[in-house]
Amino acid sequence: MSDKDLVEEIRAALGRVMDPELGKDLVTLGMVKEISVEGGKASVTVELTTPACPLKSRIEADVKSAVKAIPGVEAVDVKLTARVRGGPVPDDNPIPDVKNTIAVASGKGGVGKSTVAVNLAVALAEEGAAVGLLDCDIYGPSVPKMTGTESVAPSADEVGFRPVTRYGIKLMSIGYLVPPGHAVVWRGPLIHKAVQQFLNDVLWGDLDYLVIDLPPGTGDAQLSLTQTIPLTGAVMVTTPQPIALIDVEKGADMFQKVNVPVLGVIENMSTFRCPHCGEETEIFARGGGKAVAASLGVPFLGEIPIDPAVRVGGDDGTPSVISHPDSASTKAFLAAARALAGQVSQVRFRSS
């Protein structure tokens, strides 16, 4: 069999390899970018829908297995690349070069929503995505503190504001523009204007994901955001106990009413493992996040354990994904970020 014929055999074989999340074969999805054969060695380039693909190892293994089974193929080299897909861009979209916008929300305060938002953004950047983080918690901005950028001011010119950059992500927050210790005492119209300016006047550039840290509840910032840009989806953050779960349902209902898909639920402060004896304690109970995700019919993206490193990282301005890369909490954040990226890819696939 000639090398040309072997290439066609390989393409046909890859037409039977399914993307586990999208439910279609790699060829139909346009993910097979290059096939070459030389001396019995096959080289295949597969373009994933996100560098944070949660199933990249499985896809690579399935491709190798399918190609190796072809007579005449003696070895297989699989190269994985990635390109994040965006959706249709409305004419009035102020951030046309941002492919996906992800709101991180909670029904109530005190569940660690901002901590989750910061670490998710950093985790996505660590996976190789171009990421921005917008702090829309106007009354209680915490992103500057959590990223160690309190003393940094975004530069501005006649074109617009240039976001602060740290840990490979672009950052913007009202905390950069208001003197430390000063309260923001604004009514709804000013909140709406601030959200619009964060989107219209900040030079975000080309981004795969813009993570948006919302204030708790279902107020002005949430409504302003959904009126200004098309949100790809929202992530609900909760702790396990029932009082927090009630508010998750309210938050999810708000997004449903404004036609924003809920990408999933993350349970924060899930368990605590004693560093001395190893015993695991469910301080705030456990499993509530998974249960509320099931009742809402949305994915459960993961559990984040209680870890002192997360608290220290937030206070010191170095997210735990950076400061403690081998910790259980970092592994949980990375897993949640990959699951989230997978859900975004599915939303884009269903809408295409």
C-alpha positions in Angstrom: 0.0 0.0 0.0 1.4 3.4 -0.9 1.9 6.2 1.6 -1.0 8.1 -0.1 -3.3 5.2 0.3 -2.2 4.7 3.9 -3.1 8.4 4.7 -6.6 7.8 3.4 -6.9 4.6 5.5 -5.8 6.6 8.5 -8.3 9.4 7.8 -11.1 6.8 7.5 -10.0 5.2 10.8 -10.1 8.6 12.5 -13.6 9.1 11.2 -14.6 6.4 13.7 -12.8 8.0 16.7 -15.3 10.0 18.7 -14.8 13.1 20.8 -16.2 11.8 24.1 -17.8 15.1 25.1 -19.0 16.4 21.7 -20.3 13.0 20.5 -19.1 13.3 16.9 -16.0 11.9 15.2 -12.8 13.9 14.9 -12.9 14.2 11.1 -16.5 15.6 11.1 -15.5 18.0 13.8 -12.6 19.2 11.8 -10.1 18.3 14.5 -7.8 16.2 12.3 -5.4 18.8 10.9 -2.6 16.8 9.3 -1.8 13.2 8.5 1.5 12.1 7.1 3.2 8.7 6.6 6.9 8.0 6.0 8.5 4.5 6.2 5.6 3.0 8.1 5.6 5.8 10.7 2.4 7.8 10.8 2.1 11.4 12.2 -1.2 12.8 13.1 -2.0 16.4 14.3 -5.3 16.8 16.2 -6.6 20.2 17.1 -8.5 20.2 20.4 -11.3 22.7 21.2 -9.4 23.9 24.3 -5.9 23.5 25.7 -7.6 22.6 29.0 -9.4 19.7 27.4 -10.3 17.3 30.3 -10.1 14.2 28.0 -7.0 15.0 26.0 -5.2 11.8 27.2 -8.2 9.7 26.2 -8.4 11.3 22.8 -4.7 10.8 22.2 -4.9 7.1 23.3 -7.9 6.5 21.0 -6.2 8.0 18.0 -3.1 5.9 18.6 -5.1 2.8 19.0 -7.1 3.4 15.8 -4.1 4.2 13.7 -1.9 1.4 15.0 -4.6 -1.1 14.0 -4.1 -0.3 10.3 -1.9 -2.8 8.4 1.3 -1.1 7.3 1.5 1.3 10.2 4.5 0.5 12.4 4.6 3.5 14.7 2.3 6.5 15.5 3.2 10.0 16.6 0.2 12.1 17.8 0.6 15.9 18.1 -2.1 17.7 20.1 -2.7 21.4 19.4 -5.7 23.5 20.5 -7.9 26.3 19.3 -10.7 27.7 21.4 -13.9 28.3 19.5 -16.1 31.3 20.0 -19.7 32.0 19.0 -21.3 34.5 16.7 -20.3 38.1 17.4 -23.2 40.6 17.5 -22.5 44.0 15.9 -22.9 45.7 19.3 -20.6 43.4 21.2 -18.0 45.7 22.9 -15.5 42.8 23.2 -15.6 41.1 19.8 -12.1 39.5 20.3 -13.1 37.7 23.5 -14.3 34.2 22.5 -16.0 33.1 25.7 -17.3 35.0 28.7 -17.8 33.0 31.9 -19.6 34.5 34.9 -18.6 33.1 38.3 -21.6 33.6 40.7 -23.0 32.6 44.0 -26.4 33.0 45.6 -24.9 34.3 48.9 -21.6 35.7 50.2 -19.0 33.8 52.2 -18.7 30.8 49.9 -15.3 31.6 48.4 -16.6 32.7 45.0 -13.8 35.2 44.3 -11.2 32.6 45.5 -12.6 30.1 43.0 -12.8 32.7 40.2 -9.2 33.7 40.6 -7.9 30.2 40.8 -10.0 29.0 37.8 -8.7 31.9 35.7 -5.1 31.1 36.7 -5.6 27.4 36.1 -7.0 28.0 32.6 -3.9 30.2 31.9 -1.6 27.5 33.2 -3.2 25.1 30.7 -2.2 27.4 27.9 -5.4 29.5 27.3 -5.4 33.3 26.9 -7.4 34.5 29.9 -8.8 37.7 31.4 -10.4 38.2 34.8 -12.9 41.0 35.4 -13.8 41.8 39.0 -17.4 43.0 38.8 -17.9 42.9 42.6 -18.2 46.7 42.7 -18.9 46.9 46.5 -16.4 44.3 47.6 -13.6 44.0 45.0 -11.0 41.4 46.1 -9.1 40.5 42.9 -6.4 43.1 43.4 -5.6 41.7 46.9 -5.8 38.0 45.8 -3.5 38.6 42.8 -1.0 40.9 44.6 -1.7 43.8 42.4 -3.2 46.3 44.9 -0.4 48.8 44.3 -0.7 48.6 40.5 -2.7 51.0 38.5 -4.0 50.2 34.9 -2.5 52.6 32.4 -4.9 54.6 30.2 -4.7 56.7 27.1 -7.1 58.0 24.5 -7.8 54.5 23.3 -8.8 53.0 26.7 -7.6 51.3 29.8 -4.9 48.7 29.6 -5.6 45.9 32.0 -3.1 44.9 34.7 -1.3 41.6 33.9 -0.2 39.1 36.5 0.2 35.3 36.4 -0.4 35.3 32.7 -3.9 36.8 33.0 -5.3 40.2 32.2 -7.0 41.9 35.2 -9.4 44.7 35.8 -11.2 45.8 39.0 -12.9 48.8 40.5 -10.3 48.2 43.3 -7.6 49.7 41.0 -9.6 52.9 40.6 -10.8 53.6 44.1 -8.4 54.6 46.9 -7.8 51.9 49.5 -10.3 51.9 52.4 -12.9 54.0 50.4 -16.4 52.6 50.1 -18.2 52.6 46.8 -21.7 53.9 47.6 -23.5 53.7 44.2 -27.0 53.1 43.1 -28.0 50.9 40.3 -27.4 53.3 37.3 -23.8 53.9 38.4 -23.2 50.1 38.8 -24.6 49.7 35.2 -22.3 52.4 33.9 -19.2 50.9 35.6 -19.9 47.4 34.2 -20.3 49.0 30.7 -17.0 50.8 31.0 -15.2 47.7 32.1 -16.3 46.1 28.8 -16.3 49.1 26.5 -13.2 51.0 27.6 -10.8 48.2 28.6 -8.5 46.9 26.0 -8.9 43.2 26.6 -7.5 42.1 23.2 -7.7 38.5 22.0 -8.9 36.2 24.8 -10.1 32.6 24.9 -11.9 33.1 28.2 -12.9 36.2 30.2 -13.8 35.0 33.7 -16.1 37.5 35.4 -16.3 37.5 39.2 -19.8 38.7 40.1 -21.0 40.0 43.4 -23.2 37.6 45.4 -26.9 37.5 44.8 -29.0 38.6 41.9 -28.6 42.3 41.6 -27.7 45.2 39.3 -24.2 44.0 38.2 -25.6 40.6 37.0 -28.4 42.3 35.0 -26.1 44.9 33.6 -23.7 42.3 32.4 -26.3 40.2 30.7 -27.6 43.3 29.0 -24.2 44.4 27.7 -22.5 41.2 26.4 -23.6 37.7 25.3 -22.5 35.5 28.2 -21.3 32.0 27.2 -22.5 30.7 30.6 -22.3 30.9 34.4 -20.7 28.8 37.1 -22.4 28.6 40.5 -20.2 28.4 43.5 -21.5 27.0 46.8 -20.5 25.4 50.1 -22.2 22.1 50.9 -24.6 23.1 53.6 -28.4 23.4 52.8 -28.6 27.2 53.5 -26.1 27.9 50.8 -27.8 25.5 48.3 -31.1 27.3 48.6 -29.4 30.4 47.2 -27.7 28.5 44.4 -31.1 27.6 43.1 -32.2 31.2 43.1 -29.0 32.3 41.3 -29.5 29.6 38.7 -33.1 30.6 38.2 -32.0 34.2 37.6 -29.6 33.1 34.8 -32.3 30.9 33.3 -34.6 33.9 33.1 -32.1 35.9 31.2 -31.2 33.0 28.9 -27.7 32.4 30.2 -26.8 28.6 30.5 -25.5 27.4 33.8 -22.3 25.6 32.9 -22.1 23.8 36.3 -21.7 23.9 40.0 -18.5 23.9 42.1 -18.6 22.9 45.7 -16.1 24.9 47.7 -14.8 24.1 51.3 -15.9 20.5 50.7 -13.8 18.7 53.2 -10.7 19.2 55.4 -7.9 16.7 55.7 -5.8 16.9 58.8 -2.1 17.4 57.8 -1.0 15.5 60.9 -3.2 12.4 61.0 -4.7 12.4 57.5 -8.3 12.2 58.9 -10.8 13.8 56.6 -13.5 15.9 58.3 -16.7 17.3 56.6 -16.8 20.6 58.4 -19.6 22.0 56.3 -21.0 18.6 55.3 -20.3 17.3 51.8 -22.2 16.4 48.6 -24.6 19.3 48.6 -23.1 20.8 45.5 -23.4 17.5 43.6 -27.0 17.2 44.8 -28.0 20.7 43.7 -26.3 20.2 40.4 -28.3 17.1 39.8 -31.6 18.8 40.8 -30.9 21.7 38.4 -29.9 19.3 35.6 -26.4 20.8 35.2 -22.9 19.4 35.4 -21.1 19.1 38.7 -17.6 20.5 38.0 -15.9 19.4 41.2 -15.1 19.7 44.9 -12.5 22.1 46.3 -11.2 21.0 49.7 -10.5 23.3 52.7 -6.8 24.0 52.4 -4.8 26.6 54.4 -2.7 27.1 51.3 -5.7 28.6 49.5 -6.3 31.1 52.3 -2.6 32.0 52.5 -2.5 32.4 48.8 -5.4 34.8 48.8 -4.0 36.9 51.6 -0.5 37.0 50.1 -1.6 37.7 46.6 -0.3 34.4 45.1 -3.1 32.1 44.1 -2.6 28.6 45.4 -2.6 27.2 41.9 0.8 29.1 41.6 2.1 28.9 45.2 1.3 25.2 45.9 1.2 23.5 42.5 1.2 20.0 44.0 -1.5 20.5 46.7 -4.9 18.7 46.7 -6.6 22.1 46.3 -4.6 22.9 43.2 -5.4 19.5 41.6 -9.1 20.2 42.4 -8.9 23.7 40.8 -7.2 22.3 37.7 -9.8 19.5 37.4 -12.6 22.0 37.7 -11.1 24.4 35.2 -10.7 21.5 32.7 -14.3 20.4 33.3 -15.4 24.0 32.8 -13.5 24.3 29.6 -15.1 21.1 28.3 -18.6 22.5 29.1 -17.8 25.7 27.2 -16.7 23.6 24.2 -20.0 21.7 24.3 -22.0 25.0 24.5 -20.2 26.3 21.4 -20.7 23.0 19.6 -24.4 22.9 20.3 -24.8 26.5 19.1 -22.9 26.1 15.9 
